[in-house]
Amino acid sequence: MEITTKIVAGINEQDDTAFTAVFGAFNRELHLFAFRFTNSQKRAEDFVQDTFIELWNYRSFTSPDHIRAFLYAVLRNRCYNYITKQKIEEKARAVLLSRLQDQQDRGLEHDQLTLSFFEEFEKDLEKLSEKHRQVYRLHHKEGFTLKEVAEILKLRIRTIYNYNNEITTFLRNLYKHRTTSSWLITIVSISNLLSML
């Protein structure tokens, strides 16, 4: 089905009929696109569903080509982040197993500091405001540029820059003051781990 300017206007007004038309026009090809990257039907379906949710929330489209480009950009970022995360987890798992083996050979106890760090980090993110968490998710997790984040959240680019700087400052100050030996060991371990990826 051809996406017309009328359908574009309907998408911007969150019209169900327009959304159904766009879904019907792009769902299959987007699913095939995602499956080529993820090799998983479930992942592909989830990523395509997330992509259409982003479409529903955006409401600033100017043309049919804009809608198509938006859908592929969002889905491509989802797939890229998934693949990147998979590779990082594989490398991290290999490094951690190697270190566990080294520590076991030396008779040292391993108290899962690395896992604790990541769990604590996720909890710390919850201390940020909802808007800060949105900026963190879109920019740092989903890979959107700050300019794209500003467009998605309908905020000025300067505001997004300020949010991002505040997030960085918050996390830096938070971990700078955690000076127990356990946290120091964890931070050093994570820094070394990330440098190897």
Order of alpha helices (4+ residues) and beta strands (2+ residues): alpha-alpha-alpha-alpha-alpha-alpha-alpha-alpha-alpha
